[in-house]
Amino acid sequence: MGLRDSSTMNVADAMTPRSDVVTVELPGTRDDVLEYLQEREFSSVPVIKQTDEGEQFRGLVTREALIERPDEDQLALLVEEVPSIEADATIEAVARLMASEGERRIPVVDGRLEGIITITDVIRAIATGAVDGDTEVGDLARSDVNCVYADTPLAVAEQELYHAEVPYAVVLDAAADMCGMLTEVDVIDVARVVEGEAETGDSMAGDDADWKWESIKAVGSRFMPTRNVEIPDGPVTEFMTADVITVGKRRTAKEVAQVLLDADIEQVPLVTGDQLVGIVRDVDLLEGV
């Protein structure tokens, strides 16, 4: 598979340009990134350094880095080197890089930071026909589907998502038939932030921790900034999406990319008749590019 016309679209055409990318500068501290990683719910922030030769890209600071190194205050020691790509690279090249590295956003770098390209940008390129999306999704879908029982308490389902390391669960009823879809976004939408309590519950930091005001609660594969989070006790059926969008095996990657964008979702169940047979995630579509 490849570009229909290699001159039609490259990374520069699809990326968010540097002028629209939020960055932090070295030297700095963890406080410089907390607003973006917590309040604005960014997953990572690019880090730059001003030198005599101009601005240089140094890496990313992620939520995970703050969690894993809670006592580290210096931004330079929290920065992680990450894969990058050049602006004139093809969409296929960045799709392969995302798939192989498990990254959903890739810095575009040529000595300096030129922009950021995300998996949504690649999915949009597939949906608009800028790259070949003719592969049938039956060849791209995964057969191992994360599922949860409809009457499972939401707090238990949230932990199931976390341990499964996926952002979704297909909801099954007592007859093992699909009756809904639960995503980490559904959990985040109803999780209640609790401030000023003596116990921090499932928070990452206790009240006697110096960084308690920066604690980050894991929800699915994302993190919520809070001292404490309460998840409702009700069953999954109260919070799931009951009207589930599905696709069949013969649908093309282009068609499914359009479905994902139109519905603002990251995955869609694959069905044969009424039978659940797989799941198509946005990352799976990268394999068809």
N, C-alpha and C positions, 0 to 999 in steps of 0.2 A: 504494500500500500504506500501511497505517497501523495505529494501535492499534485493536483490536476495540472497546475501550471506553476512551476517553481518560482516564478516571478510574482505570483499573486499575493502571497502573504508570507511574512517571516515574523520573527519574534518582535521586532520593532513595531510592526503593524498592530499587534495584539496586546502589547504590554501596557501597564500603567506607567506613564513617563516619570522621570525623576522629579519634575516640578510638582507632581501630585502625590509623591511618596513621603510619608512621615519618617524622619530619621532622628537619631540621637548621636551626639558627638563625643569622642574621646578627647581629653579625660572626662570622666563623669562617674556617677554613682548609680546604684540600683533605683534610687528615687526618680532618676531622670526617665526611667522607662515604665514605672509603675502605673502612671496614668493611662498609658496606651495599652499595656498588657492586662490591666484590671478594668478600669472604668470604661474604656473604649472597646474592650474585649478583643483586642488584636491577639493573634497567636504568636507573633514575633515582630521585632522591630529591627530594621537595618541599622548598623553602626558605622559611622564614618569618622575620619580623622583629617583635620586640615594640616597640610604639610607645605613645604616650600614649593613643591611641585603641583600643589593644588589638592583638591579633595580626593581622598582614597577610601575605598570600601574595605572594611575590616571584618565583616561577618554579621551574624544576627544574634540578638538576645531573645530567648524564648521563655515562655511561662515555665517550661520544665526546668530550665536553668535556675530560675529563682527558687523553685521548690526544692531541687536537689542540693542547692548550696545556699541555704537560708541565712547563713552567717557571713556570706561574702558581700561586701558593700561596693567594691571597686568594679566599675563597668568593664574595664579591660579584662578582668578575670572571669567575667560572665559571658563574654563574647565567644561564639562558636563559629568555626569555619564551616561553610556550607557549599554545596555544589552551586556553580553559577554558569551562566551561558551568555554568549555575545548577541547583540541586537540583530546581526545579520544571519543568525542561525535559522534553520527552518522550523516550522511548527512540529514536524515529525521528530526533529532532534530534541526539542524540549519535552515532547510527550514521552519519548524513550527515557530521558533523564528522570522525569518525574516518576515513571513506572519503576525504574531500576533502583532509585534512591528512596522511594516512598515519600517524596516531598510533594506538597500541594501548592507551594509557591516557590519560585526560583528567582533569585536576584539576577538582573541583567547587568553585566559588568564588562567594561573594557578599560581597565585601569581605574576608572571611577564608576560609581553607581549610575546607571543610565535608566533604570526602571525596575519594575517587578512584574513577572508574568505568573498568573495563577492557573490552577486547573480549570476554573470557570472560563478563562480566556480561551483555553484549548477546546473545551466543550463547545463554546460558541463558534469557534472556527469549524468544528465538525458539523454543527447544526446548520451553518450558513453555506456549507459546501465548499469552503475555502480549502479544505483537505478532503481526501477521499474517505467517505463514510459509508461505503457500500457493504461492508462486512455485516452479515446477519448476527444479531446479538446472541443467538443460540450458540454461536461459536466463541463468544466472549464472556458469557455469564458464568457465575460460580454456582455450583450445585450445593455447596455447604452454606446453608441459610441459618442465620441466627434467629431463634424463635423464643417466645415467652408465652406462658399461659395467660389467658384473658383475666382470670381472677387473682393473679399475682399482685400483692401490694406494690404500689409504685416505687416505694423505697427499695424493695428487693429487686425490682426490675432495673432500677438505676444501677445497682451494684452488678447486676448481670451484664449490662451494657459495658460497664467499666472493665470487668474481668474478661469479657469477650473481646475487648479492644476494637469494637465497631460502634458506629454511631446510630444503629437502628436495631429493631427487633420486629419480625413479623409476628403478629399476635394470633394465637390459635385458640379456638373455643374447645369445649369439652369433647367434641367430635373430631378434634384435630383438624378442623377446617379453618382456613384463613378468615379472620373477621376484622382485622385492622392492622395498623402500622404504628409503632411507637418509635420516636426518634429522641436523640439527646436534646434537641430543641424543644420538644414537648415537655421534657423534664425541667429544663431551664425556665421555661415560661411559667411554671407553677411553683417552682421552688421559692420559698419565702426566706428572705434575709432577716435574721434575728440579731439585733445588736444589744450589747450591754448585759448579757447574761453571764452568770458565774461559770457555767459549763459551756465549752465550745463544741460539744457534740462531735460531729465528724470533721470538724475543721482541721486544717493541716497544722495549726499552731495552738498551743495552750495559752491560758491567760498570763502565765508567768514567762512567756517567751518574749524576747525583745522585739520580735517582728510580728507580734500577734495581729497588728492592724493591717498586715500585708498577707495574712493567710489566704490560701487559695484552695477552694474545695473542688475536688475532681467530680465532674458530672459527665458521664460518657467519656469521650476522648478529649473533652475540653475542660476548662477549669473556671470556676466562679469565684470572683473576689469577694470574700466575706469573712467575718469572724465565725459565723455559724449559719448553717443552712438547714431549714426544715423542709422535708419533702412530704406532701400529703399522704395520709394513710390509705386512701381509697384504692380500689383495684385499677389495673391498667385500663380497663374498659372505660373508665371515667375520663381518661386523658389522651387516649389514642385517637388517631384518625381512622374513622370507620369506613369512609368512602375511599377505598384504596385504588390508586391508579395502577394498572398492570399492563404488561406488554407480552406479546407472543414471540416465539423463537425466530420467526421469519422477518420480524421488524429489523431494519438496518440500524447501524450505529448512528447515522445521521438523523433518522426518525426518532430514536430514543434520546439523543442529545437534545432535540427540540422539546421532547416531553419533559426532560429534567429541567430545562431552562424555563419553560412555560409554567411549570408547577413549582418552581423554586425548591427542588428536592435534589438529594444526592444519590438516591438509589430507587429502584423500582422493581417489584417482584416480577419474575418470569413465570408465565402460566401456560399450560396446555389444557385447553378447555377450562374447567374449574380447578384443575390440579396445580398446586404450587410445585414448580420444578427447579427453581433457581432464583438468583438475585442478580440484577445488573446495577453495578455502582458506577459512578462517574470515572473512577480509576480504571475500571474494566474497559471502558471505551478507548482509553489510551492505547491499548494493545492492538486496536484496529487501525491506528493511524500509520 
